[in-house]
Amino acid sequence: MPRRLTDAELAEIRRRRPGVRASLACEGMYLTAEEEALFEQMDRDRLTPDESAQRIIEFSRAKRRKKALASS
């Protein structure tokens, strides 16, 4: 069974999130409600950084597939 994030690790991720949002906003990038929900779900699941990266990749691929199907 993979290791889950500790309370301290999860708290640090949540502490940094507003800064990440601000940094993205400086680049003109804003998270959608769906993307915010993805990050909240990853917090609840206490995913490790590698697991989170995999979940983001899956999310992105599904979103692209959906967009491709809608445009065809």
N, CA, C and O of each residue as an XYZ file, in Angstrom:
288
protein
N       0.851     -1.186      0.000
C       0.000      0.000      0.000
C       0.893      1.245      0.000
O       1.808      1.347      0.817
N       0.635      2.186     -0.907
C       1.459      3.395     -0.961
C       1.313      4.245      0.308
O       0.277      4.230      0.972
N       2.354      4.966      0.612
C       2.358      5.870      1.756
C       1.420      7.038      1.492
O       1.351      7.525      0.364
N       0.714      7.487      2.486
C      -0.181      8.640      2.371
C       0.490      9.846      3.014
O       1.361      9.696      3.871
N       0.086     11.030      2.602
C       0.635     12.250      3.182
C       0.297     12.341      4.660
O      -0.781     11.936      5.094
N       1.230     12.877      5.421
C       0.983     13.108      6.841
C       0.177     14.398      6.999
O       0.015     15.160      6.046
N      -0.321     14.629      8.197
C      -1.044     15.871      8.478
C      -0.155     17.084      8.212
O      -0.613     18.082      7.655
N       1.108     16.999      8.608
C       2.039     18.118      8.412
C       2.294     18.372      6.924
O       2.330     19.525      6.492
N       2.469     17.315      6.143
C       2.695     17.472      4.704
C       1.472     18.087      4.025
O       1.596     18.977      3.183
N       0.311     17.607      4.397
C      -0.930     18.133      3.824
C      -1.132     19.606      4.208
O      -1.560     20.413      3.383
N      -0.825     19.946      5.452
C      -0.939     21.332      5.907
C       0.005     22.237      5.113
O      -0.364     23.357      4.761
N       1.207     21.763      4.832
C       2.168     22.557      4.059
C       1.685     22.778      2.628
O       1.842     23.872      2.085
N       1.112     21.771      2.024
C       0.563     21.907      0.670
C      -0.553     22.948      0.671
O      -0.600     23.816     -0.201
N      -1.432     22.860      1.631
C      -2.546     23.808      1.711
C      -2.055     25.227      2.010
O      -2.637     26.202      1.533
N      -0.984     25.340      2.799
C      -0.425     26.652      3.120
C       0.150     27.318      1.874
O       0.059     28.536      1.719
N       0.738     26.525      0.993
C       1.360     27.054     -0.223
C       0.365     27.357     -1.345
O       0.675     28.138     -2.245
N      -0.795     26.765     -1.305
C      -1.737     26.872     -2.420
C      -2.106     28.306     -2.792
O      -2.145     28.605     -3.986
N      -2.379     29.218     -1.848
C      -2.694     30.595     -2.260
C      -1.547     31.244     -3.046
O      -1.795     31.995     -3.990
N      -0.317     30.966     -2.670
C       0.827     31.499     -3.410
C       0.905     30.937     -4.811
O       1.264     31.642     -5.753
N       0.571     29.671     -4.948
C       0.558     29.046     -6.275
C      -0.525     29.681     -7.133
O      -0.294     29.978     -8.305
N      -1.712     29.894     -6.557
C      -2.791     30.559     -7.298
C      -2.365     31.950     -7.750
O      -2.627     32.341     -8.887
N      -1.709     32.698     -6.863
C      -1.258     34.051     -7.198
C      -0.216     34.014     -8.309
O      -0.232     34.855     -9.208
N       0.680     33.052     -8.249
C       1.701     32.911     -9.280
C       1.069     32.583    -10.634
O       1.461     33.141    -11.658
N       0.104     31.690    -10.632
C      -0.601     31.354    -11.865
C      -1.336     32.574    -12.412
O      -1.331     32.821    -13.618
N      -1.965     33.331    -11.522
C      -2.713     34.522    -11.944
C      -1.789     35.543    -12.595
O      -2.190     36.231    -13.534
N      -0.562     35.647    -12.107
C       0.414     36.561    -12.725
C       0.690     36.171    -14.176
O       1.051     37.014    -14.996
N       0.520     34.903    -14.478
C       0.726     34.404    -15.836
C      -0.576     34.376    -16.632
O      -0.607     33.904    -17.768
N      -1.655     34.886    -16.024
C      -2.944     34.903    -16.703
C      -3.659     33.567    -16.685
O      -4.562     33.325    -17.486
N      -3.257     32.702    -15.774
C      -3.855     31.372    -15.672
C      -4.671     31.286    -14.385
O      -4.194     31.652    -13.311
N      -5.891     30.806    -14.506
C      -6.776     30.679    -13.357
C      -7.355     29.269    -13.339
O      -7.726     28.734    -14.384
N      -7.432     28.667    -12.151
C      -7.986     27.328    -12.030
C      -9.505     27.391    -12.137
O     -10.146     28.269    -11.560
N     -10.064     26.451    -12.877
C     -11.511     26.340    -12.976
C     -12.041     25.692    -11.699
O     -11.275     25.142    -10.907
N     -13.338     25.761    -11.510
C     -13.960     25.107    -10.361
C     -13.680     23.604    -10.400
O     -13.471     22.973     -9.363
N     -13.681     23.046    -11.599
C     -13.404     21.613    -11.767
C     -11.967     21.287    -11.344
O     -11.724     20.263    -10.706
N     -11.024     22.153    -11.696
C      -9.623     21.936    -11.315
C      -9.432     22.117     -9.804
O      -8.691     21.364     -9.173
N     -10.105     23.118     -9.232
C     -10.054     23.311     -7.772
C     -10.580     22.061     -7.066
O     -10.011     21.613     -6.071
N     -11.671     21.506     -7.592
C     -12.253     20.300     -7.000
C     -11.283     19.126     -7.085
O     -11.213     18.305     -6.170
N     -10.540     19.048     -8.181
C      -9.538     17.992     -8.339
C      -8.500     18.091     -7.229
O      -8.154     17.081     -6.616
N      -7.996     19.299     -6.963
C      -6.989     19.476     -5.922
C      -7.552     19.178     -4.541
O      -6.863     18.598     -3.702
N      -8.782     19.565     -4.301
C      -9.421     19.255     -3.018
C      -9.567     17.745     -2.837
O      -9.357     17.223     -1.742
N      -9.928     17.044     -3.921
C     -10.068     15.587     -3.846
C      -8.711     14.933     -3.576
O      -8.622     13.981     -2.802
N      -7.663     15.443     -4.212
C      -6.328     14.897     -3.970
C      -5.925     15.107     -2.517
O      -5.280     14.240     -1.926
N      -6.296     16.252     -1.929
C      -6.032     16.488     -0.505
C      -6.772     15.468      0.348
O      -6.191     14.862      1.249
N      -8.060     15.279      0.058
C      -8.856     14.328      0.851
C      -8.283     12.913      0.742
O      -8.281     12.159      1.715
N      -7.799     12.564     -0.446
C      -7.225     11.229     -0.644
C      -5.798     11.119     -0.122
O      -5.230     10.029     -0.061
N      -5.219     12.277      0.257
C      -3.852     12.337      0.784
C      -2.850     11.698     -0.173
O      -1.994     10.907      0.225
N      -2.985     12.064     -1.443
C      -2.108     11.503     -2.455
C      -0.693     12.035     -2.331
O      -0.479     13.197     -1.986
N       0.265     11.175     -2.614
C       1.668     11.586     -2.642
C       1.881     12.454     -3.880
O       1.035     12.462     -4.774
N       2.992     13.182     -3.949
C       3.247     13.995     -5.150
C       3.205     13.186     -6.451
O       2.673     13.664     -7.452
N       3.753     11.982     -6.451
C       3.716     11.157     -7.668
C       2.290     10.752     -8.025
O       1.909     10.764     -9.195
N       1.508     10.394     -7.018
C       0.114     10.019     -7.272
C      -0.689     11.225     -7.752
O      -1.547     11.103     -8.626
N      -0.407     12.378     -7.178
C      -1.094     13.602     -7.602
C      -0.767     13.930     -9.044
O      -1.649     14.298     -9.821
N       0.504     13.797     -9.402
C       0.911     14.069    -10.783
C       0.186     13.131    -11.743
O      -0.276     13.556    -12.801
N       0.086     11.864    -11.376
C      -0.612     10.901    -12.224
C      -2.089     11.263    -12.365
O      -2.652     11.163    -13.455
N      -2.715     11.682    -11.272
C      -4.130     12.074    -11.308
C      -4.324     13.300    -12.205
O      -5.305     13.371    -12.945
N      -3.403     14.262    -12.148
C      -3.489     15.459    -12.992
C      -3.342     15.083    -14.461
O      -4.055     15.615    -15.312
N      -2.428     14.174    -14.763
C      -2.247     13.705    -16.145
C      -3.531     13.049    -16.644
O      -3.985     13.329    -17.753
N      -4.109     12.184    -15.832
C      -5.356     11.512    -16.216
C      -6.476     12.524    -16.442
O      -7.235     12.408    -17.405
N      -6.577     13.506    -15.565
C      -7.583     14.555    -15.679
C      -7.403     15.319    -16.982
O      -8.363     15.561    -17.713
N      -6.166     15.693    -17.260
C      -5.857     16.462    -18.473
C      -6.173     15.663    -19.738
O      -6.745     16.195    -20.690
N      -5.803     14.405    -19.740
C      -6.082     13.553    -20.907
C      -7.579     13.389    -21.126
O      -8.053     13.443    -22.261
N      -8.315     13.190    -20.053
C      -9.776     13.036    -20.170
C     -10.400     14.315    -20.706
O     -11.319     14.266    -21.524
N      -9.907     15.452    -20.250
C     -10.421     16.738    -20.702
C     -10.148     16.932    -22.203
O     -11.012     17.408    -22.939
N      -8.939     16.560    -22.648
C      -8.606     16.678    -24.073
C      -9.446     15.741    -24.925
O      -9.892     16.117    -26.009
N      -9.667     14.508    -24.435
C     -10.513     13.552    -25.168
C     -11.929     14.103    -25.328
O     -12.522     14.040    -26.405
N     -12.451     14.641    -24.232
C     -13.803     15.212    -24.256
C     -13.893     16.354    -25.259
O     -14.862     16.453    -26.012
N     -12.886     17.213    -25.267
C     -12.852     18.347    -26.189
C     -12.750     17.862    -27.641
O     -13.406     18.410    -28.527
N     -11.931     16.841    -27.883
C     -11.764     16.306    -29.236
C     -13.072     15.686    -29.738
O     -13.437     15.852    -30.902
N     -13.774     14.971    -28.853
C     -15.043     14.371    -29.240
C     -16.093     15.432    -29.543
O     -16.905     15.264    -30.453
N     -16.079     16.510    -28.792
C     -17.053     17.584    -28.991
C     -16.811     18.336    -30.296
O     -17.753     18.855    -30.896
N     -15.559     18.400    -30.737
C     -15.245     19.160    -31.961
C     -15.308     18.299    -33.227
O     -15.180     18.817    -34.337
N     -15.502     17.008    -33.065
C     -15.558     16.148    -34.258
C     -16.962     15.857    -34.720
O     -17.152     15.149    -35.709
